[in-house]
Amino acid sequence: MRFIRGFHNLSAASRGCALTIGNFDGVHRGHQAVLAQLQARAAELQLPATVMVFEPTPQEYFSPATAPARLQRLRDKLTLFRERGVEQVVCLRFDRRLAERDAEAFVQDILVDGLGVRYLVIGDDFRFGKGRRGDFAFLQQAGQQQGFEVVSTQTLVESGDRVSSTRIREALVAGDLALAEQLLGRPYRICGRVAPGQQRGRSIGFPTANVRLHRAVSPLSGVFAVRAYGAGDKPVTGVANLGTRPTVCGKETVLETHLFDFDRDIYGHYVDIEFCRKLREEKKFESFEALKQQIQQDAEQARQFFSE
C-alpha cells in the first residue's frame, strides 16, 4: 500500500485513481462496505483504490475541546486499510490553509490536478471547502464538468440504526462491548507500544504492561477483562485498567494491563489489547492496600470470565 502524506507529495505517479474521502474512524462495517464498493469500481477501471483522510480531523481542528474521542490512531487505521486491499492512502494535513481553500479550488487543485480522480464515492452528507460550501450536489456537478463519476455511499443499518463511529463510541461508553464488536465487525482493540511505567503495580504484586494512548480523549474507560496479542506466541489473557489512575493522582490516560501467568520482558513491543468484558468503572481508593485488594478481585473476576 502506498502512503502519501501531504499535498506537496502528490506527483504524476499519484494521478488516476478511484477515490473515497472521510475520517474512517474505526474502519467499521459501514466503512468496509464503502471500501468494497470502491474496490469493485477501481478494478473495473483498472485504477488504484485510494482513500483520502485528514490529520488532524476537521472536528479536531475547528473544535479541539469538544472533538469526539478517536476509536483508533492513524497507524491502526492504515493497517486496516491495507488488510482491506486499499492500494493508496492520501493523508492531508488539515490546517488553516486547507480550511480556507474554497470548494472549487479543492476540486481543481487536489481532486483533478493532484489526483486525477476518475471515480469518487462519497457520503451524501459530505461537506467541504471554506464555509462548507461544497456538498454532494456540488461534486456531482463538478464531476460532470471535469469528467469524473460521483456516487453516494450505501448506508449500512444494524438493529434499526445506521452503523457509525458515533454509535460505536456510545456503545463503548456504555460498556456494551458486544454491540461495539457487532458494529465494527471485530472486537474492539487498542494498539500501542509497551512503555516503562512507575513500577507501582509490581510493588503490590501486579506488574503491568503500560501503553500510552497518544490521543486527547479515550473512547472508553474502566477495568476490563482483556486478551493481549503480540506479547507472546499466542494471545495472553489479563485484566486492564484504562484511565487516569486517580489513586496515584495520575493525569495522563494510560492503559495498564496485568497479564496472567506471564513474566516476559516486552518493553518496546507493540501489543493489541482486546477488550472482552467491562468489569467496573475506574475509581479512587483510600490506600494502596485497598487498591491491591480490588485488583485481586478484578483479576479473579477476569479469570472466571475466561474460564467460562
N, C-alpha and C positions, 0 to 999 in steps of 0.2 A: 504494500500500500504506500502510495506517495503522499507525503505530508508537506504542505506549502504554508508557511507561516508568514503572513503579511502581504499586503497588496503589492509591495515593491518586488516581491519574489515571483509574481506571475510572469511567465515568459511564453514564448511562442510554443514551447512544448506543452504548456498548460491548456492551450486553446483547443476547442472542440470537445464538448462534454455533454452528458445528461446530468442534470443538477437538481438537488433539493437544498433548501435553506432552513435552518432552525437551531434551537438550543439542543434538542435531542437529549435532554437531561434524563438519565436512566436508561435510554435506549430500550424503552418498554415495548409491549406488544403492538401498540399503535404505531410507534416509530418503526418497528420491524416490518409492519405491513407497508409503510411508505418506502422503506428501503427495498422491499421485494418488488414493489411497483416500479421504482426507479431502475432497478437492475434489469427487469424484463424489457423495458423500453430501451435501455442502454445497449443491451445485447442485440436487439433488432437493428439499432442504428450503428452498431459496432463502434460505440463510444465509451470512454471510461465513466463508470458510475461515480459521481462526485458529490460530496456533502460539503456545504459551507456552514461554519459555525463562527461564533464571535467570542472573544475573550477581552475583557470581562463580558458578561451578558449585558444586553441593553438595560435590563432592570437593575443590575448591579451598578451600572454607570450612572443612571439617572436617579436612582433611589437606593443608595447603598445601605441605609439603615433599615429599610423595610423589604429588601430583596429576599425572595424565598431561599430557604436552605437548599444547597445543591445535593442532589442524590449521589453524585459522583464527581470525581476530578476529571480534567481533560484527559489525563493519561489513561484512566479506566475507560472513558468513552471511546478513545481511539482503539483500544484493544477490542471492544465490542464491534466497532465498525469493521475492523479487519476480519473478525470472525464471521461477520455477515456479508463479506465479499465486496465491501466498498473498495474501490481502486484508488481513489484520490480524495483527500480532505484538504480544504482550504480554510485556514483559520485567520480571520481578520481581527485586528485589534480595534475594539470599539472605543474610540476616543472622540474628542471634540471635533476633529477633522471629519471623521466618518459620520458622527451625529448630525453635523451641519451640511453634509452633502445632500443636495436635493434629489428627489426620486429619479428625475431624468438623467442626472449625472451618474447615479448609482447603476442604472440600467446600461447606459452607454459605456462608462469607463470600466466597470467591473464585470458585468454580465456579458456584454457584447465584445468590447475591445480586449478585456483582460482574459475572459474565459471562453469566448466564442460559443456561448451556450446554444444548444440546438433543441433541448427539451428541458422544461422546468416543471417539476411537480411541487406544489406548494399549498399550504392551508388557505382556505378561502377567507380566513380572518387575519392573514399575514399583513402587517403594516410596516412600511419602511420609508426612509428618506426624511429630510428636515420637515418637522411638523407632522410626521407620519402621514404625508400626503399620498404616498404610494400604497396601493392596495391590489387585490386580486384583479379587479377590472382594469386597473392601470397597466398591470403586467400583461394581461391578455391583449390589450390594445398595442402595447409596445412590441409584443411578440409578433403580431400581425404585420407591423411596420418593419421589424428587424429580421423577421424570418425564423423565429423560434417558437416552438409549441409550448403552450402553458396549460397545465391541467391541475385539477384540485385533488388533494389527498382524500382518501376514503376514511371517514370516521369509524373507529372500532368501538363497539359498545359491549360492555360486560356487566351483567347483572343490572341491566336497565340504565346504566350511565356510561358515558364515554370514558375510555382509558386515557388517562392524562397524568403528567408528572405531579400536578396539584393533588389529584386523588390519591396517588401513591404516598405523597408526603403526609396527607391526612391519615392514611392507614397506619403509617409508621408512628406518628404522634400518638395515635390511639392504641398502639401496641398490637395492632392487627397484622401480624407478620404473614399470616396465611393469605389475606387479601392482597397485601403488597406483592407476595410471590405470584399470585394469580394474575395480577396486572402486569408485572414485569416479565413473566414467563420464566422466571428463575428465582431462587431465594435471594433476599437482599443481602449484599455483602459490602464491606468497606475494605479497601486495599491500601496498604502503606508499608513503609519501611520500619522495621523494629529499631527503636532508638533507646539508648540508656535512660533510665529514669532516676528517681531519688532513692531507690532500693528500700522504700518503706514496706512494700509488700513482702519482700524477702525477710525483713526483720520480724514479721509476725507469722512467717511460715507459708506465705502465699506469693512466691515470686511471680512477676507479671511480665509479659511482652507488651511494651508500650508503643502505640502507633499514634503519631500526631496527625491530625486530620487535614491540616493545610486548607481550611475553609473557614469562613467567618462564622457560619452557623451550622450546627449539626442537624440533620433531618430527624434524628431520634436521640433519646437519652434514657438512661436507666441501667438496670442489671439484667443480663441475658445469659441463657444457655447458648453456647456458640460452638461452631465447628471451624477449625483453622486449617487452611490449605497453604502449603509452602513451608511449613515448619518442619516437616519430615517427609518421609517417603509416602505416607498416606495421611489422610485427614486426622487431626487430633481434636478431641472434644475438650471443652473447658467452660469456664464461667467468666464473663466480662462485665466491666463497668465502663459505661460511656458517659462522661460528664466532666464536671469541673473539680471533683473531689473536695466537697465542702468541709469534710472533717479536717483536712490539712490546709484549708484556706486557699485552695487552688483557684486559678483564674482562667487558665487556658483549658479548652476542652480537649480531653485525651481519651483514647480508647485503651484500657488496660485489660489484658486477658491473662488469666491464670489457666495454664494448660494442664490437664490431668495426666499424672504419671509420665511426666516429660521433664528432662533435665539437660537438653542440648543447648549450647550457646547459639542463638540465632540473631544476635545483634547484626544489623545491616541487611538482613534478609527481607525480601518483600513477602508479605503474607496477605491472604484473603481471609477476612473474618466473616463467617456466615452466621447470621442471626437466626436462631431456631425457635426460641421462645422467650418472651419477656417475663422475668421473674418478679420484678418490683421497680419502683421509682428510686432514683438516687436520693439519699438523704444524709444529713449531718448527724454524726454520733458524738456523744459526750466524751468519749475516750477511745484510745487505740484498742483497748481490751474489748469494748463494746463493738467496735468495728470488726475485730477479729472474730468474735462470736457470730456476727451477722454473716461474714464471708463464709464461715464454716457451714452455716445453714444454707446459704446460697449455693455453695458447692455441692452439698448433699442433694438439694433440690434439682440441680442441673444433672448430677449423675443419675438420679432417679428418672428424670425425663429421658435420658439417652438409653436407659436400660429397658424402657417400656416397649 
